[in-house]
Amino acid sequence: MVSRTRKLRGSRTHGRGKKHGRGAGGRGGTGNAGLHKHKRKWMIKYDPEHFGRHGFTRHAQMHPTAAIDLEDLTRRLGEFEAAGHAKKDKARTDVDLTAAGIDKLLGSGRVTSPMRITVAKASRPRWPRSRMRAVRSSSPRKPGSDRCLSKSRRRAAFTPSSR
């Protein structure tokens, strides 16, 4: 059976007269207009949950973070060595902050000796980029998670350049 639209092809007005079928007035307004007025029965029948709030919103969960500055790290280096969280080599000092229970390394302060620091998170250093030299860090992460982090977050240890 041929549809009504196919039957009316070529008739210019599709049986609506001159300008009667133009615009959104023939539909009772554009979009959601009239859902509280002349389209209320349609809303109750076909979209009863259109208005109002539904469900819950999960807000950000705050977790306590143990953090340490670079300056505090250099000051407490002897304490970390005594606890077995730091080992001194000829070239540098290897410090494992995750084993010491510290989650984040903050970038304020000066570093006097080269270090390799293992830590889960790190912030940017406070001094200008021209005065620092990045040292490669071995950070314990899930495989593939480094693509989500920015380049500065992937670097965990910084030393000032020697001039």
N, C-alpha and C positions, 0 to 999 in steps of 0.2 A: 504494500500500500504506500502510495506517495505521501510524503509529509505535507503539512499545510504550507510550510515555508517554500518547498519546491513548487507547489501549485501557484503561489503568489509571486514567483520570480517574474520580473518584467512588468509588474503592474504599477511601479513607481511608488505607491503609497501603502501597499499591502493591506488595503481595505480600511485605512484609518482616516481618510479624508485628506485635506491639504497639509496642515502642519501639526496635526493632532499627535502624531507618534514621535515627534522630535524631543530630545532632551530627557533629563532625569525626572521631570514632573510626572511622566507616565508610570514611573516606578515608585512614586511616593517620596522622592528625594534621593540624594546621592549617598551611597555608602550606608552608614549606620544611622542616618537621620530618621527620627521618628520612632525609635525603639521604645521610648517611654511614652509615646503618644499613639499615632495611628497604626504603628506596626507592632504594638504590644502583644497581640495574640500570636503573631508569627514568632516573636521572640520566646514566648512562654512554651510554644509547641516545639520549635526546632532548635533553639539555643538558650535553654533555661539558665545555664551557668555563665552567661555572657558578662554580667556585671558582678562586682564584688571581688573579694580576695579569696584565693584558694591555696591550700597547702601551707607549708612552713618555709621560712627563709633561714638558711644556715649561715650565720655570721662567721667572720674569721675567728678561728680558735687561736688564742694566744698561748704560746708555750714559753716557759722560762729558758733563757739562753745564757750559758756561762761564757763570758767574753774576756779577752785580755789584750792590752795594748802592746805594741812592739817595745816600748820603753819598759813596761812592766815585765815583759818577757826577758829582756836583757838583764834586768835587775834580779829576777828570780831564776836565772839560768843555773846557778849553783844548787838551788833547791830541786830543780828538775833533774839535774845530774845525780844528786843523792837518791832521788826516788827511782831512778832508772828510766826516766822518760827522755833523757838527752844523752847523746854520746858525742865526744869530741874526737875528731879526726885531725890529720895534719892540715887539710885544706879548709874544712868547715865544721860546724856543729850541726848534728842531726837531732831535731826536736820533734817528738811525737805528742802533739797536744790532745789528740783524741784519746790516747791512753791515759792522759792526765785528767780527763774529764772536762776539757774546755772545748766548746763547740765552735767558737768564732774568734778570728784574729782581727783586731782593729788596727787601722793604719797609722795612728798618731804615735809620734815618738821617733827617735833615731836609733839606727842599728850600727854598732861599731865593728862587729865581726861578721863574716859571711855565715849564713845559716841555711839549712834545708828544713823547712817546717811542714809537718803533715797535720792538716786541720780540715774539718768538713766545710767551713765557710770562711770567707775573708772579705773585708771591705777595702775600699781604695785607700792608698796612702795619702797623707795630707800635704806632703811637700810636692813641688812641681815635678812634672814628668821628666824634665831635662836633668834633674839631680838624682834620678834613681836608675837602678839597673835590676831588671827582673831576674830572679833565680828560679829555676824549674822546681816545681813542688810535686810530690806524690800524694795526691789527695784521695782518700778512700771513697769512691763513688760507685754507683751502679753503672754497668756498661751502657753507653749510649746517653747518659744523662748530661754529659758535658756539652751536647748540642743545645740544650735549653739554657745554659748559663752564658753570660757575657764573657768576653775575653778577660776583662779585669777580675771577674770573680774566679776564673779558673786559676789565676796566679795567686798563690797563697803567701809567698815570701818575697820581700823586697830588700835590697841593700842599697845604700847611697853610693853613687859613683865616686871613685877617687879622682881628685883633680890635683 
